[in-house]
Amino acid sequence: MKFTFIDPEGEEKSFSDVESLKVILNLDYKLWKGGPGDASIILKNNEQLILIKLEEGFFILFHPDYLSPEIDNNSPETIGHHIGGEEVRISKRLICNFDQAYEIIAHYILKKELHDEYNWVDSF
């Protein structure tokens, strides 16, 4: 399974296995603040998973529908993060830990669909 990954520095890379992403996902969140402030996985021209690594965990956004997996529906707090120089407020209920993020990403790459064990909700 070959897929395109745009890393936090904005560089496009091709991977042939999901396991290779673990190294990048394990990078310190501070390193993800360089460049555009996010990374993405592209399987189709008009669809991608956008990934943001925060100190608290990962925010995953399916584009173009702006859907994210809801992890904790009881958290009304938000976290600020800069993408392209603009601050975006992200709900804490949409923050995944490493294992959840990897499971969601691997499922998307291998099955070419959103993980159906998660409730995907409007991110904004």
C-alpha positions in Angstrom: 0.0 0.0 0.0 1.7 3.2 -1.2 0.6 6.6 0.1 1.8 10.2 0.2 2.7 11.9 3.4 3.4 15.6 3.8 5.5 16.0 6.9 5.4 18.8 9.4 8.1 20.7 7.5 5.9 20.6 4.3 8.0 18.0 2.5 6.2 15.4 0.4 7.3 11.8 1.0 6.1 8.4 -0.3 5.7 5.4 2.0 4.9 1.8 1.2 4.0 0.7 4.8 2.1 2.2 7.7 4.7 1.2 10.3 7.1 3.8 8.8 4.9 6.6 10.1 5.5 5.7 13.8 8.9 7.4 13.7 7.3 10.7 12.5 4.4 10.4 14.9 6.8 9.9 17.8 8.7 13.1 17.1 8.4 15.7 19.8 5.3 17.9 19.4 7.6 21.0 19.3 9.1 19.8 16.1 5.6 19.8 14.5 5.3 23.5 15.1 7.9 24.2 12.4 6.7 24.7 8.8 3.0 24.9 8.3 2.1 23.4 11.7 0.5 20.2 10.4 1.1 17.1 8.4 -1.2 15.1 6.0 -1.8 11.7 4.5 -3.1 11.8 0.9 -4.7 8.7 -0.7 -6.9 10.4 -3.2 -6.6 13.8 -4.9 -9.5 15.3 -3.1 -9.3 13.6 0.3 -6.7 13.7 3.0 -6.2 13.2 6.8 -4.7 16.3 8.3 -2.6 15.6 11.4 -1.6 18.0 14.2 0.5 16.9 17.1 0.0 18.9 20.2 1.5 18.5 23.7 -1.9 16.9 24.7 -2.0 14.4 21.8 -3.1 14.3 18.2 -5.8 16.2 16.3 -7.0 14.4 13.2 -9.1 16.1 10.6 -10.6 14.5 7.5 -10.6 17.0 4.6 -12.7 18.1 2.7 -15.6 17.2 5.1 -13.9 18.7 8.3 -14.7 15.7 10.3 -12.7 14.5 13.3 -13.0 11.4 15.6 -14.7 12.3 18.8 -12.6 10.8 21.7 -14.2 12.5 24.8 -17.6 14.1 24.4 -17.5 15.6 27.9 -14.6 18.1 27.4 -15.8 21.6 26.5 -12.2 23.1 26.7 -10.2 24.1 23.6 -6.5 24.2 22.8 -4.9 26.9 20.6 -2.6 25.9 17.7 -1.1 27.9 14.9 -1.5 26.7 11.3 -0.1 28.8 8.6 0.3 31.7 11.0 -3.3 31.7 12.1 -4.5 30.4 15.5 -7.0 27.6 15.4 -9.0 26.5 18.5 -9.3 22.7 18.8 -11.7 21.1 21.1 -10.1 18.8 23.6 -12.9 16.2 22.9 -11.2 15.6 19.5 -7.7 14.9 20.9 -6.4 11.4 20.4 -3.5 9.7 22.2 -0.7 8.0 20.2 -2.3 4.6 20.1 -5.7 6.0 19.0 -4.1 8.2 16.4 -2.1 5.4 14.9 -5.1 3.1 14.8 -7.2 5.7 13.0 -4.4 6.6 10.6 -3.5 2.9 9.8 -7.2 2.1 9.2 -7.5 5.0 6.8 -4.4 4.0 4.9 -5.2 0.2 4.8 -9.0 0.3 4.3 -9.2 3.7 2.5 -12.1 4.8 4.7 -12.6 6.5 8.1 -12.4 4.2 11.1 -16.0 3.2 11.9 -15.4 2.5 15.6 -15.1 6.2 16.2 -17.9 8.9 16.0 -16.7 11.4 13.3 -18.1 14.8 14.1 -17.8 18.3 12.6 -14.5 19.8 13.8 -15.5 23.4 13.7 
